[in-house]
Structure formats: structure tokens, C-alpha cells
Amino acid sequence: MSENTSALPPVPAQDENQLILERREKLKAIRQQQAEGKGVAFPNDYKPSHRAADLFASYGDKTAEELLPLGATAKVPACAC
């Protein structure tokens, strides 16, 4: 049997620092486009239905036992956005 001589040549290793630099430059360009109103750097489709401050204003004085019969649900962001 003959050996397989059609193997691809080895890919040269790219400097990790250069790769990181390229990624930062790409992110910088995306953020610049975001500032110009042309999209966002980290898009997501999460839409909160409520804000924590509004929920505290409406329900902050109620106990857990008083809230259960209401059956209310809410979606709030994990950050103070």
C-alpha cells in the first residue's frame, strides 16, 4: 500500500497577541458603527416587561403571602440598565 502524500501543509501558528489585537480592532469598529446608529456591538432580543423600581413601588410593602394570590409575573434585566 502507498502512503497518502496529499496531506495539507501545516498551518503556521499565528501570534496570539496579534489575534487579540485584530479582535479588539474589529470590536472598536463595531462600537463606532453603534455610535453612528448602525447596529449594536452585542445584540440581544431580551425585552424586559418591567423595571425593578416600578415593581418595588407597586409591591414593596406586600408580603410573600399577599403576593402569591395575585399570580403576577415580571421580567426584569439583571443589571441596573
Secondary structure, 3 states (H helix, E strand, C coil): CCCCCCCCCCCCCCCHHHHHHHHHHHHHHHHHHHHCCCCCCCCCCCCCCCCHHHHHHHHCCCCHHHHHHHCCCCCCCCCCC
